[in-house]
Amino acid sequence: MTTDKAGWTADREAFRGGRELSGGGPLAGQFAELTRALLNAPTVADVLDQVVTAAHRVIPGADLVSITLRTADDCFHTPVVTNVVAAELDRIQYETGEGPCVEASRNPGPAEIRSDDLATETAWPRFGPEAARLGFHSVLSVALAPNARPPRYSGALNVYSRRPGALAPDAHEPALLLATHASLALAGTTAVTRADLTVAQLHRALESRDVIGQAKGVLMARRGIGADEAFDELRRASQDLNIKLTALARLVTARNAEADLLPADD
């Protein structure tokens, strides 16, 4: 695991001063386009969604992107993702209390936390192996600037890659700039309140329940089986693969290719 605070202030000030982004015009043009989109976004949720979409597009090696928000009472929440698997990776960290997004969000100052090989990462003995089993081997979390006003959120921009060592060093600068965009959005709005967070959590609970039904539907359509048999197959595969049922259902639904996960019956 690598934690790098050096250069945060210098990079931020250089960005404010208009320094050209590494890689020249195309990347700078994409950030200019993003800035216009952010200014026109009607809600903070729209801003954060724009940020993760841009991160997925411009950060070298990024396969999944999410944003973590942490409340003053140490509750964690993932409001936006580019794929449901990113939400699952975040959730594992929240439940185990370890991992880059948890550490970056709890950091009182600027922080960049990175692992180049989660399969062998000793800092997170529970999260690392779980992430590797889901097929993701490197991660970068950049802390958002803490918000001093209620509801006093801190947080992190999280980038996951399937390849070991894929997120360093070229990923640092665009991740930092995008984290700055997200921080400014949170600092400039009162739209993200505890009530909003509660509603979002309720929606996610319903989605978690429904995703099992969606995965059952995929199996029923592809294999010509009934609902009970589809559920039994999901349950058995969950046990065999040592993956929680909801997490497996999300993967089946997201990929719409259960053959990659569930062995066909003989």
Contacts in CASP RR format, 6 or more apart in sequence:
PFRMAT RR
TARGET T0000
AUTHOR 0000-0000-0000
METHOD contacts of the structure
MODEL  1
MTTDKAGWTADREAFRGGRELSGGGPLAGQFAELTRALLNAPTVADVLDQ
VVTAAHRVIPGADLVSITLRTADDCFHTPVVTNVVAAELDRIQYETGEGP
CVEASRNPGPAEIRSDDLATETAWPRFGPEAARLGFHSVLSVALAPNARP
PRYSGALNVYSRRPGALAPDAHEPALLLATHASLALAGTTAVTRADLTVA
QLHRALESRDVIGQAKGVLMARRGIGADEAFDELRRASQDLNIKLTALAR
LVTARNAEADLLPADD
1 100 0 8 1.000
1 113 0 8 1.000
1 114 0 8 1.000
1 115 0 8 1.000
1 121 0 8 1.000
1 123 0 8 1.000
1 124 0 8 1.000
2 112 0 8 1.000
2 113 0 8 1.000
2 114 0 8 1.000
2 115 0 8 1.000
2 116 0 8 1.000
2 168 0 8 1.000
3 103 0 8 1.000
3 111 0 8 1.000
3 112 0 8 1.000
3 113 0 8 1.000
3 114 0 8 1.000
4 111 0 8 1.000
4 112 0 8 1.000
4 114 0 8 1.000
4 172 0 8 1.000
5 109 0 8 1.000
5 110 0 8 1.000
5 111 0 8 1.000
5 112 0 8 1.000
8 110 0 8 1.000
8 111 0 8 1.000
8 112 0 8 1.000
8 176 0 8 1.000
9 110 0 8 1.000
11 173 0 8 1.000
11 176 0 8 1.000
11 177 0 8 1.000
12 176 0 8 1.000
12 180 0 8 1.000
15 176 0 8 1.000
15 177 0 8 1.000
15 180 0 8 1.000
20 28 0 8 1.000
21 27 0 8 1.000
21 28 0 8 1.000
21 31 0 8 1.000
21 173 0 8 1.000
21 174 0 8 1.000
21 177 0 8 1.000
22 170 0 8 1.000
22 173 0 8 1.000
27 58 0 8 1.000
27 174 0 8 1.000
30 54 0 8 1.000
30 57 0 8 1.000
30 58 0 8 1.000
31 54 0 8 1.000
31 58 0 8 1.000
31 174 0 8 1.000
31 177 0 8 1.000
34 50 0 8 1.000
34 51 0 8 1.000
34 54 0 8 1.000
34 178 0 8 1.000
34 181 0 8 1.000
35 181 0 8 1.000
37 50 0 8 1.000
38 47 0 8 1.000
38 50 0 8 1.000
38 51 0 8 1.000
38 181 0 8 1.000
38 185 0 8 1.000
41 47 0 8 1.000
41 50 0 8 1.000
41 185 0 8 1.000
43 189 0 8 1.000
43 191 0 8 1.000
44 185 0 8 1.000
44 186 0 8 1.000
44 189 0 8 1.000
44 191 0 8 1.000
44 192 0 8 1.000
45 79 0 8 1.000
45 80 0 8 1.000
45 191 0 8 1.000
45 192 0 8 1.000
47 181 0 8 1.000
47 182 0 8 1.000
47 185 0 8 1.000
48 67 0 8 1.000
48 79 0 8 1.000
48 80 0 8 1.000
48 182 0 8 1.000
48 185 0 8 1.000
49 80 0 8 1.000
51 67 0 8 1.000
51 80 0 8 1.000
51 157 0 8 1.000
51 178 0 8 1.000
51 181 0 8 1.000
51 182 0 8 1.000
51 185 0 8 1.000
52 65 0 8 1.000
52 66 0 8 1.000
52 67 0 8 1.000
52 80 0 8 1.000
52 81 0 8 1.000
52 82 0 8 1.000
52 157 0 8 1.000
53 65 0 8 1.000
53 82 0 8 1.000
54 178 0 8 1.000
55 62 0 8 1.000
55 65 0 8 1.000
55 82 0 8 1.000
55 157 0 8 1.000
55 159 0 8 1.000
55 174 0 8 1.000
55 175 0 8 1.000
55 178 0 8 1.000
56 62 0 8 1.000
56 64 0 8 1.000
56 65 0 8 1.000
56 82 0 8 1.000
58 174 0 8 1.000
58 178 0 8 1.000
59 65 0 8 1.000
59 159 0 8 1.000
59 167 0 8 1.000
59 171 0 8 1.000
59 174 0 8 1.000
59 175 0 8 1.000
59 178 0 8 1.000
60 166 0 8 1.000
60 167 0 8 1.000
60 170 0 8 1.000
60 171 0 8 1.000
61 159 0 8 1.000
61 161 0 8 1.000
61 163 0 8 1.000
61 166 0 8 1.000
61 167 0 8 1.000
61 171 0 8 1.000
62 159 0 8 1.000
62 160 0 8 1.000
62 161 0 8 1.000
62 167 0 8 1.000
62 171 0 8 1.000
63 136 0 8 1.000
63 160 0 8 1.000
63 161 0 8 1.000
63 162 0 8 1.000
64 81 0 8 1.000
64 82 0 8 1.000
64 83 0 8 1.000
64 85 0 8 1.000
64 86 0 8 1.000
64 89 0 8 1.000
64 136 0 8 1.000
64 159 0 8 1.000
64 160 0 8 1.000
65 81 0 8 1.000
65 82 0 8 1.000
65 86 0 8 1.000
65 157 0 8 1.000
65 158 0 8 1.000
65 159 0 8 1.000
65 160 0 8 1.000
66 78 0 8 1.000
66 80 0 8 1.000
66 81 0 8 1.000
66 82 0 8 1.000
66 86 0 8 1.000
66 87 0 8 1.000
66 89 0 8 1.000
66 90 0 8 1.000
66 101 0 8 1.000
66 157 0 8 1.000
66 158 0 8 1.000
66 160 0 8 1.000
67 78 0 8 1.000
67 79 0 8 1.000
67 80 0 8 1.000
67 81 0 8 1.000
67 144 0 8 1.000
67 155 0 8 1.000
67 156 0 8 1.000
67 157 0 8 1.000
67 158 0 8 1.000
67 182 0 8 1.000
68 76 0 8 1.000
68 77 0 8 1.000
68 78 0 8 1.000
68 90 0 8 1.000
68 101 0 8 1.000
68 102 0 8 1.000
68 104 0 8 1.000
68 105 0 8 1.000
68 141 0 8 1.000
68 155 0 8 1.000
68 156 0 8 1.000
68 158 0 8 1.000
69 76 0 8 1.000
69 77 0 8 1.000
69 78 0 8 1.000
69 79 0 8 1.000
69 105 0 8 1.000
69 153 0 8 1.000
69 154 0 8 1.000
69 155 0 8 1.000
69 186 0 8 1.000
69 192 0 8 1.000
69 197 0 8 1.000
70 76 0 8 1.000
70 77 0 8 1.000
70 105 0 8 1.000
70 106 0 8 1.000
70 153 0 8 1.000
70 154 0 8 1.000
70 155 0 8 1.000
71 77 0 8 1.000
71 151 0 8 1.000
71 152 0 8 1.000
71 153 0 8 1.000
71 194 0 8 1.000
71 197 0 8 1.000
72 151 0 8 1.000
72 152 0 8 1.000
74 106 0 8 1.000
75 197 0 8 1.000
76 90 0 8 1.000
76 93 0 8 1.000
76 94 0 8 1.000
76 101 0 8 1.000
76 102 0 8 1.000
76 105 0 8 1.000
77 197 0 8 1.000
77 200 0 8 1.000
77 201 0 8 1.000
78 86 0 8 1.000
78 87 0 8 1.000
78 90 0 8 1.000
78 91 0 8 1.000
79 192 0 8 1.000
79 200 0 8 1.000
81 87 0 8 1.000
81 90 0 8 1.000
83 254 0 8 1.000
84 211 0 8 1.000
84 250 0 8 1.000
84 253 0 8 1.000
84 254 0 8 1.000
85 134 0 8 1.000
85 136 0 8 1.000
85 250 0 8 1.000
85 251 0 8 1.000
85 254 0 8 1.000
86 158 0 8 1.000
86 160 0 8 1.000
87 204 0 8 1.000
87 250 0 8 1.000
88 134 0 8 1.000
88 247 0 8 1.000
88 250 0 8 1.000
88 251 0 8 1.000
89 131 0 8 1.000
89 134 0 8 1.000
89 136 0 8 1.000
89 139 0 8 1.000
89 158 0 8 1.000
89 160 0 8 1.000
90 101 0 8 1.000
90 158 0 8 1.000
92 126 0 8 1.000
92 127 0 8 1.000
92 130 0 8 1.000
92 131 0 8 1.000
93 99 0 8 1.000
93 100 0 8 1.000
93 101 0 8 1.000
93 102 0 8 1.000
93 124 0 8 1.000
93 127 0 8 1.000
94 102 0 8 1.000
96 124 0 8 1.000
96 126 0 8 1.000
96 127 0 8 1.000
98 123 0 8 1.000
98 124 0 8 1.000
98 125 0 8 1.000
98 126 0 8 1.000
98 127 0 8 1.000
99 113 0 8 1.000
99 123 0 8 1.000
99 124 0 8 1.000
99 127 0 8 1.000
99 128 0 8 1.000
99 141 0 8 1.000
100 113 0 8 1.000
100 114 0 8 1.000
100 115 0 8 1.000
100 124 0 8 1.000
100 139 0 8 1.000
100 140 0 8 1.000
100 141 0 8 1.000
100 156 0 8 1.000
100 158 0 8 1.000
101 141 0 8 1.000
101 155 0 8 1.000
101 156 0 8 1.000
101 158 0 8 1.000
103 111 0 8 1.000
103 113 0 8 1.000
103 141 0 8 1.000
104 111 0 8 1.000
104 112 0 8 1.000
104 113 0 8 1.000
104 141 0 8 1.000
104 142 0 8 1.000
104 143 0 8 1.000
104 155 0 8 1.000
104 156 0 8 1.000
104 158 0 8 1.000
105 143 0 8 1.000
105 144 0 8 1.000
105 154 0 8 1.000
105 155 0 8 1.000
105 156 0 8 1.000
106 154 0 8 1.000
107 143 0 8 1.000
107 154 0 8 1.000
108 146 0 8 1.000
109 143 0 8 1.000
109 146 0 8 1.000
110 143 0 8 1.000
110 145 0 8 1.000
111 142 0 8 1.000
111 143 0 8 1.000
112 140 0 8 1.000
112 141 0 8 1.000
112 142 0 8 1.000
112 143 0 8 1.000
112 172 0 8 1.000
112 175 0 8 1.000
112 176 0 8 1.000
113 140 0 8 1.000
113 141 0 8 1.000
113 143 0 8 1.000
114 138 0 8 1.000
114 139 0 8 1.000
114 140 0 8 1.000
114 141 0 8 1.000
114 167 0 8 1.000
114 168 0 8 1.000
115 121 0 8 1.000
115 123 0 8 1.000
115 124 0 8 1.000
115 128 0 8 1.000
115 138 0 8 1.000
115 139 0 8 1.000
116 138 0 8 1.000
116 164 0 8 1.000
116 165 0 8 1.000
116 167 0 8 1.000
116 168 0 8 1.000
117 137 0 8 1.000
117 138 0 8 1.000
117 164 0 8 1.000
117 165 0 8 1.000
118 124 0 8 1.000
118 127 0 8 1.000
118 128 0 8 1.000
118 129 0 8 1.000
118 131 0 8 1.000
118 132 0 8 1.000
118 136 0 8 1.000
118 137 0 8 1.000
118 138 0 8 1.000
118 139 0 8 1.000
119 128 0 8 1.000
119 129 0 8 1.000
119 132 0 8 1.000
119 137 0 8 1.000
119 164 0 8 1.000
121 128 0 8 1.000
131 137 0 8 1.000
131 139 0 8 1.000
131 160 0 8 1.000
133 241 0 8 1.000
133 242 0 8 1.000
133 243 0 8 1.000
134 243 0 8 1.000
134 247 0 8 1.000
134 251 0 8 1.000
135 162 0 8 1.000
136 160 0 8 1.000
136 161 0 8 1.000
136 162 0 8 1.000
137 161 0 8 1.000
137 162 0 8 1.000
137 163 0 8 1.000
137 164 0 8 1.000
137 165 0 8 1.000
137 166 0 8 1.000
138 160 0 8 1.000
138 161 0 8 1.000
138 163 0 8 1.000
138 164 0 8 1.000
138 165 0 8 1.000
138 166 0 8 1.000
138 167 0 8 1.000
138 168 0 8 1.000
139 158 0 8 1.000
139 159 0 8 1.000
139 160 0 8 1.000
139 161 0 8 1.000
139 167 0 8 1.000
140 158 0 8 1.000
140 159 0 8 1.000
140 167 0 8 1.000
140 168 0 8 1.000
140 171 0 8 1.000
140 172 0 8 1.000
140 175 0 8 1.000
141 156 0 8 1.000
141 157 0 8 1.000
141 158 0 8 1.000
141 159 0 8 1.000
142 156 0 8 1.000
142 157 0 8 1.000
142 175 0 8 1.000
142 176 0 8 1.000
142 178 0 8 1.000
142 179 0 8 1.000
143 154 0 8 1.000
143 155 0 8 1.000
143 156 0 8 1.000
143 179 0 8 1.000
144 153 0 8 1.000
144 154 0 8 1.000
144 155 0 8 1.000
144 156 0 8 1.000
144 157 0 8 1.000
144 179 0 8 1.000
144 182 0 8 1.000
144 183 0 8 1.000
144 186 0 8 1.000
145 179 0 8 1.000
145 180 0 8 1.000
145 183 0 8 1.000
145 187 0 8 1.000
146 152 0 8 1.000
146 153 0 8 1.000
146 154 0 8 1.000
146 155 0 8 1.000
147 153 0 8 1.000
147 154 0 8 1.000
147 183 0 8 1.000
147 186 0 8 1.000
147 187 0 8 1.000
149 187 0 8 1.000
149 190 0 8 1.000
151 192 0 8 1.000
151 193 0 8 1.000
151 194 0 8 1.000
151 197 0 8 1.000
153 186 0 8 1.000
153 192 0 8 1.000
156 179 0 8 1.000
157 175 0 8 1.000
157 178 0 8 1.000
157 179 0 8 1.000
157 182 0 8 1.000
159 167 0 8 1.000
159 171 0 8 1.000
159 175 0 8 1.000
161 167 0 8 1.000
186 192 0 8 1.000
208 246 0 8 1.000
211 246 0 8 1.000
211 249 0 8 1.000
211 250 0 8 1.000
211 253 0 8 1.000
212 231 0 8 1.000
212 234 0 8 1.000
212 245 0 8 1.000
212 246 0 8 1.000
212 249 0 8 1.000
213 249 0 8 1.000
214 249 0 8 1.000
214 253 0 8 1.000
215 230 0 8 1.000
215 234 0 8 1.000
215 248 0 8 1.000
215 249 0 8 1.000
215 250 0 8 1.000
215 252 0 8 1.000
215 253 0 8 1.000
215 258 0 8 1.000
216 227 0 8 1.000
216 230 0 8 1.000
216 231 0 8 1.000
216 234 0 8 1.000
216 249 0 8 1.000
217 227 0 8 1.000
217 230 0 8 1.000
218 252 0 8 1.000
218 253 0 8 1.000
218 256 0 8 1.000
218 258 0 8 1.000
219 225 0 8 1.000
219 230 0 8 1.000
219 233 0 8 1.000
219 234 0 8 1.000
219 252 0 8 1.000
219 258 0 8 1.000
219 262 0 8 1.000
220 226 0 8 1.000
220 227 0 8 1.000
220 230 0 8 1.000
222 258 0 8 1.000
222 259 0 8 1.000
223 230 0 8 1.000
223 233 0 8 1.000
223 264 0 8 1.000
223 265 0 8 1.000
225 233 0 8 1.000
233 262 0 8 1.000
233 265 0 8 1.000
234 245 0 8 1.000
234 248 0 8 1.000
234 249 0 8 1.000
234 252 0 8 1.000
234 262 0 8 1.000
235 245 0 8 1.000
237 243 0 8 1.000
237 248 0 8 1.000
237 261 0 8 1.000
237 262 0 8 1.000
237 263 0 8 1.000
238 244 0 8 1.000
238 245 0 8 1.000
238 248 0 8 1.000
241 248 0 8 1.000
241 261 0 8 1.000
243 251 0 8 1.000
248 261 0 8 1.000
251 261 0 8 1.000
252 258 0 8 1.000
252 261 0 8 1.000
252 262 0 8 1.000
255 261 0 8 1.000
END
